[in-house]
Amino acid sequence: MKKDNLKVVIAGGGSTYTPGIVQAMISSRGKFPFTSLTLYDIDESRNDDMYQIIDYMLEKESLTKEVSLTETTQPEVAFSEADFIFSQLRVGGMKMREVDEKIPMKYGLVGQETCGLGGFSYGLRSIKGLLEIVSYVEQYAPNAWLLNYTNPETLVSEAVRRAFPNVKMLNACDMTISIEETIATNYGYNRKNWIPVYYGLNHFGWYSSIYDKSVDRDILPEILERLEKERLHVADFNAGDDTWQEAWDMMRLMTKNFPGYLPNNYLEYYLYPNRTIEHTDPSYTRANIVMDGREKKTKEMARKIRAKEKGEILDFNFGEHGQYIMDMAASILNDQHDRFMLIVPNQGAIPNLRDDAMVEVPAYVGRSGAEPISLRFAINDFHKGLMEAQNAAEKLLVDAYFEHSYQKALQAFTLNQTVYSADPAKQILDDFIEANGNYWPELN
């Protein structure tokens, strides 16, 4: 592996999260010396908007002569000779996210981007898109590392595991970091001192301990105690977003009713689907909020740059999103063996869960990839039961993708932990088949 003059590709370069990744790359050049950055996206217009923004960022940092910036819709141009690929696909864009969220709500079920049946709809699209990216990597850059942020993580990582078992790839989600950063900011901790133990599926897990090196003890009990008494407030990177405030309030409810563990906030969709439906406007979902907020803001920034307007143009705050994936890349490059939460084949990491489950657990990352950490304890029956059912549903959905099986898809939809009956599961599946069209494999 090269140690300098690195070529980095961002697959899904038109994403509004790209600037956060690039900010982290710029601040990390000392340990991650990249000299080439390529934005790859099938949406040429969005990719060009982001090209304008990233070029502006590099110019402000006086890096335009040191970093070659390219935009392309051509896989061979993008991936040839790449060293690292950061993948953040949204197959179907925000319009299909809106479909994912709104169709289940017609039948009284959770409509959410990555959870419930909306997440399954998104998952079948994402599998197709990510497998295409992995095939490009194998063809044009077989020695490159692929670091994946594409959701829903356990679904896409399961599909890649089956189709490309030897690809050099890490699957990561920044939600655990967002949870930790929000708690640390609210309660006056320094997250950098923490050694957390977490287990679950993606967007479906629990913290069992958080060891704080500065005080040499597990501080999770006091965090849970404070959470019971003190409301968590939205961190700066989610400022002004009422939906996130509702999520933190639901986390308090979950820790009250199921004490002893800190849950991933996305578990509210599985444990309290009725409450989340009550708080969601079926005509104006999270997708609409993002389209009217972050998407429009990004488009306006690109317009101002093209018009060469003066003043402060860039307005981004993505928390640890970009830094997390950047730190993983640096840990690989420099064989640092830093610790991250990754989605990996279980293989005993959670001793009493099936070995072939794709689970989210702590892992050390170095030149040879991820080294998952064994929990060294059996998880409790409540968590295990929830995980086994949801994992089975996810595996059935991946089966449906590869086998083109309508029956497997229906089983997956029915078993999903947000679904109370096979009747709406079938109705929603049929609606999604029509709405997704060629985004999905044909199901027979």
Secondary structure as UniProt FT lines:
FT   STRAND          6..11
FT   TURN            12..14
FT   TURN            16..17
FT   HELIX           18..27
FT   TURN            28..31
FT   STRAND          34..40
FT   HELIX           44..60
FT   TURN            61..62
FT   TURN            64..66
FT   STRAND          68..72
FT   HELIX           75..79
FT   TURN            80..81
FT   STRAND          84..87
FT   TURN            91..92
FT   HELIX           93..106
FT   TURN            107..108
FT   HELIX           116..140
FT   TURN            142..143
FT   STRAND          145..148
FT   HELIX           153..163
FT   TURN            165..166
FT   STRAND          169..172
FT   HELIX           175..187
FT   HELIX           191..193
FT   STRAND          194..201
FT   TURN            202..203
FT   STRAND          204..212
FT   TURN            213..216
FT   STRAND          217..218
FT   HELIX           220..229
FT   HELIX           236..238
FT   TURN            239..240
FT   HELIX           242..257
FT   TURN            259..260
FT   STRAND          262..263
FT   HELIX           265..267
FT   HELIX           268..271
FT   HELIX           273..278
FT   TURN            282..283
FT   HELIX           286..290
FT   HELIX           291..295
FT   HELIX           296..306
FT   TURN            307..308
FT   TURN            319..320
FT   HELIX           321..333
FT   TURN            334..335
FT   STRAND          338..345
FT   TURN            347..348
FT   TURN            351..352
FT   TURN            355..356
FT   STRAND          358..366
FT   TURN            367..368
FT   STRAND          369..372
FT   HELIX           381..403
FT   HELIX           406..415
FT   TURN            417..418
FT   HELIX           422..436
FT   HELIX           437..439
//
